[in-house]
Amino acid sequence: MQIEFKIKLNNSLFLRDPDGTEIGKNIIRKSIKLISEIGYEQFNFKKLALEIPTTEATVYRYFENKHKLLIYLIDYYWAFIRYQVLFNINNLKSPADKIRTIIDLLVWEDNSVTYSTDIDQKALYYIAITDGSKTFLSKEVDNLNKNQVFVPYKELCELIASVFKEYNPEYKFSNSLASTLVEASHLQYFFMHHLPRLCDFADHKDPKVLELFLENLVFGALDNQ
């Protein structure tokens, strides 16, 4: 069964809502494709316009710069993951089972056929791994935060932290552990494929082994409080 997903993102990220026009939707689809192929550093609006195809000026009517576009894409990703988490843990009674499900969804490689959207979710997953931290590791982070552009990321981490508190109400670092889990799921996946000496599961590149490590990390913390 496929489930349709739609989300409205922060208005400060765009000059014109890309979800409101076909050319806007194409900007989103093609930017994901291009960034996943050439990387964020080599990506620019001139190359994107050629890919669509349209004019560079048209792209600028939707987004002020490529950093705002990247935040838009990553916000969509976080909101999508949160939606999946809510859907998949809704009928689970055991907090431990909820945690395992969350970890499975964060290591998203084997979950790409469950949900129906207009964009390439697997490509967006890889962009989130390689470029997600660029959205907030910038000099503009405080001003961006005032505009609440990181709300989807925060809401995902808050949801995960609430499950940790459900599992162990006495644990004092649920928010820190939640954000650590999210970031570790991406970093360790990247290390597994590109910097193998920084992890312990690069030989077979099996995401299920990465999930096992993340389970050990989370339950090791929650059970030792």
C-alpha positions, 0 to 999 in steps of 0.5 A, spaced: 500 500 500 502 506 498 500 513 502 500 520 499 504 525 502 503 533 502 506 538 506 506 546 507 513 549 508 515 555 511 514 561 507 520 565 508 524 559 504 521 561 498 519 567 494 513 564 490 511 557 493 513 552 488 508 547 490 503 552 487 505 551 479 508 546 475 514 549 473 515 550 481 514 543 482 519 541 476 524 546 480 524 541 486 524 535 482 530 537 478 534 540 483 533 533 487 536 530 481 541 535 480 544 535 487 544 528 487 548 527 481 553 533 482 553 535 489 551 541 492 557 545 492 557 544 484 550 545 484 547 552 481 541 555 478 544 556 471 545 548 471 538 547 474 535 552 469 538 548 463 536 541 466 528 543 467 529 547 462 527 554 463 531 561 464 535 562 470 531 568 472 525 563 473 528 559 478 530 566 482 523 568 482 521 562 486 528 562 491 532 567 493 539 563 493 541 555 493 541 555 500 534 557 501 532 551 496 536 546 500 533 548 506 526 547 503 528 540 500 531 538 507 525 541 511 521 536 506 525 530 508 524 531 515 517 532 515 516 526 511 520 522 516 516 525 521 510 523 518 512 516 516 514 515 524 507 517 526 504 513 521 508 507 523 508 507 531 501 509 531 498 502 533 505 500 537 504 499 544 511 497 546 516 503 546 522 499 545 518 497 538 517 504 537 524 505 538 526 500 533 521 502 528 524 509 528 531 507 527 529 503 521 525 509 518 531 513 519 536 508 515 531 509 510 534 505 504 529 499 504 523 503 505 523 507 499 517 504 496 512 505 501 510 512 500 507 516 494 510 523 492 512 527 486 519 527 488 525 522 488 525 520 495 531 516 495 535 521 492 533 526 497 535 521 502 542 521 500 542 529 499 539 529 507 545 525 508 551 529 504 548 536 505 543 536 511 547 539 516 549 545 511 542 547 512 544 549 519 552 549 519 552 556 517 553 564 519 546 565 518 543 560 523 541 564 528 537 569 523 534 562 520 532 560 526 528 566 528 524 565 522 523 558 524 525 554 518 528 548 522 521 547 525 520 540 521 527 538 524 525 540 531 519 536 531 522 530 528 527 530 534 521 532 539 517 526 537 523 521 537 525 524 544 518 523 547 518 516 545 525 515 549 521 518 555 516 513 554 521 508 554 524 511 560 521 517 564 527 518 568 532 519 562 535 526 563 537 527 556 532 525 551 532 531 546 540 530 546 539 523 544 534 524 539 538 529 535 544 524 536 540 518 533 538 522 527 545 525 525 548 518 527 544 515 522 546 519 517 554 520 518 555 512 519 551 511 513 556 516 509 562 513 513 559 506 511 560 508 504 565 513 503 570 513 510 570 505 512 575 506 517 570 510 521 565 505 522 564 497 523 560 495 518 563 497 511 565 490 509 558 488 507 555 495 507 548 492 510 544 498 513 541 493 517 547 492 521 547 500 522 541 499 525 543 494 530 549 499 532 544 505 533 539 500 537 545 499 541 547 506 542 540 508 544 538 502 548 545 502 551 543 510 553 536 509 556 537 502 560 543 505 563 540 511 567 
